Each structure stands twice: as C-alpha cells, then as structure tokens.
Amino acid sequence: MFESTTQIRVRYAETDQMNVVYHGNYAQYFEVGRAESIRSLGFTYKDMEAMGVVMPIVELHSKFIRPAHYDDLLTVKTMLKELPVDHRIEFFQEVYNAEGKLLTIGRVVLYFIDAKTKEKTVMPSQLFDTIKPYFNKTQD
C-alpha cells in the first residue's frame, strides 16, 4: 500500500455561515492530497500530461463525520490500496484535524486517458515502476 500525507490550513473563504468548511471544498482538499502524493513519488500531473496522459475524475465519494472550521490545520491522508494495472486508479483519502480526529473519508476514482485519442490507457510506465515496490503482492 502506498500512503502519503499533506497539510492544509482552512481559509475563511472555505467556511459557510455556520463557520464550518463547506462540503464542496473537500473535493479540492482531496485533489491537493492526490497531487502531493504523486509529487512525493517524483511526478506531477504536469509531467503526466507531458507524457500524453490526462486523469479525469469519474467517481467522487465523501462521508462527513465531524466538521472542520476556519484556521484548522488539516491533515489529508492519501492511500493507494491496490496497484493500478489498467486504466483506472482509486485513491482513498481521510481528513484529520490537529487533534488527530477523523473528519471526512473520501474515495476518488480517476482514469488514465490518452490526451490525443481520448481513449483509456494505462498508467505511464515510469510512475508504475515507482509505485510498484509499495505493494507486497504484484498484480499481473
């Protein structure tokens, strides 16, 4: 399993009238977590686009357990539980507050798409080779 964490401080504009992070902002928090997890492997979305691969989101699921508030320091934990072997990659994400309490759970599915043909493709081999050692069981 691959896992990474990144921190985000809640900005005032991300809260609603109840001083709670507006639920739609979690999609952005999840995106920051995914982008930073890929960056921790030595890649960026920009790098993958240069390789001719784009990654649209095809599913986004969220479960809200506790609220986050203005100026909270959040930790976004991003996990890959399975090694992607086809056109899809599934990220599991959890958001914690500074006290370590679980606030939100998310699951995001993206597809690897050839930028020119718009057809499904596989993960770029350079990224696959970097992620593969994090998984005990290889999948063929």
N, C-alpha and C positions, 0 to 999 in steps of 0.2 A: 504494500500500500504506500502511496505517496501522499505526503501531507505537508502543508506549509501554513504559516500564519502571517497576518499583516494587521496593522492597527490603523484605525480611522477615528478621528475626533468628530463628534456630531456638531454640525454647524447650525446656527439658529434658523437659517432658511430651510432646513430639513425637518423642522418640527411643525406640528399643527397647533391649533388653538388650545389644545389640551396639554401643550408642552411635551408631546410625545412624538418620536420620529414617525413621520408619515409612512405608511406601509409601502408605498411605491418606491421609496428611497432604498429599500433593501435590495432591489434588483441592481442598483448602482453599487452598493456595498459588495454584493456577490461578484460583480464584474471586476471591481478593484482586487478582490481576493484571487479571482482566477488569473487576471493579468499579472499580478505579483507572483503567483505560484509558478507560472510559466517563466517569468523573468528570473526567478531563483534557479531555474534549470539552465539559464544562459540563453533564453529565447525571448522574443516579444511577438505580439500579434503582428507588428510591422514586419518582422523577419519572416513570419509565415506568409504574409501577403507577398513579400518579395520572392518567396518560393512558389508563388502561384496558388496558394491555398487561403480561402476565407472560411470563417467559422460562424455561421448564423445560429442563433438560439432557436431550437424547435420545441423545447419544453421548459417551463419555469414553475416550480412549486415552492411555496413558502408556508411555514407554520409559525405563528406568532405566539410565544409563550409568556414573555414579560416585555414591558416597554423599555425603550431607550429614550433618554432625554437630552436636551441641549447640553453641550460641553462634556458629555460622557465620552470616555475613551473606550472604544470598542475593539475587540479582537475578532477578526474574521479568520476562522479555520477552514481551509480548503483541502478536500481529500479526493483522491482518485482511488477507489476501492478495487477496480479492475483495470488491467492493462488493455487499452483500446486496440482492437485488432481489425476493425472495419471502419466504416465511415462515421461512426458516432463516438462521442466522448461524453462521459457522465461525471459531473462534479457534484460532490456532496459538501454542503457548507453549513457551518454553525457560527453564530454570532454570540459573543460573550461580553459582559460588562467588566469593569475594572475589578469587581469583586469575584469574578470567575463564574457568575451566574449565567446560565444559558438563556438567551433571549429569543433567538429565532433559529429555525432549521430551514435549510433550503436544498433543493436539488435542481440542477440545471443541465440540460442535455443540449449539446451542440453537434452539428455535422461538419465534417471536413468536406469542403466543396471546391472543385477546381475553379479558379477565378475566371478562366476564359470560357470553358464549356458550360459552367454552372451545373455540372454533374457531380454526384457523390464521388469522393475519392478517399484515400486513407491518410492517416497522419504522416507528415513528412518524416522520412526515414531518420534524419538527424535527431528530431525530437523523440521518435520512438526508441532509438538506441540509447538516448539519455534517460528515459523514463523506465525502460525495461528492468534495470537492476533493482528497482524498488519493489519488485514483485517476486515473491519466492517461487511461485508456480508460473512457469511460462505458458502462454496460450498460443496455440498454432491455428 
